[in-house]
Amino acid sequence: MKLLVCISKTPDTTAKISFKDGDTVFNSEGVQYIMNPYDEWYALVKALEIKEKWVVR
């Protein structure tokens, strides 16, 4: 069984973010990105649980 899980990146929760062009554009310089925690804990973990359930059968 193959599963496709959509995962997005998000700025690290400890990163200092700023905006440019009159505070209308996100300034991504020096920002470290991580996997979106909600994607990791809900989508990815659920996919692994489904995969494990089918492998056992």
N, C-alpha and C positions, 0 to 999 in steps of 0.2 A: 504494500500500500504506500502510495506517495501522497504527502500532504503539502500544500502550499500555504505558508503563513506570511502575511504582509507585516513587515516591521519597519517602523520609521525611526529616524534619528532625531535627537533633540539636544539642545545645549545642556551640558553638564549642570546639575543643580547648584554646584558651587561656583560656576563661571560668572564672571562679571560681564553683563551684557550692556550694550550701548546702541544708540541709534545715530544716524547721520542724515544729512539733507533735510534739516529742519524737523528732526525726530519723525521722519516718515519711512526710513529705510533701515532695516536691521544691519548693524555693523558686525560681520562675522569674523573679522580679523582677531586672531588669538583665542577664539572660542573653541573649546574642546567639546566634541560631540560624543554622546553615549546612546545606547539603545534605549528607546522609550520604555520606562519602567512598566507602564501598563501593558505594552505589547509583550514584554518579557514575562510578566507574571500572569497574564490572562491568556493571550493568544498562543504563545510558545509553549507554556506549560500544559495548556489544554490539548494542543496538538500532540505533545509527547504522551499524555495520558491516553489519548485515542489510539496512538500508535502501539503503545504497550498493551492495551486491551486487545487489539487485533492480532498481535504477535503471539499472545498466550493461547489463542484459540487454535 
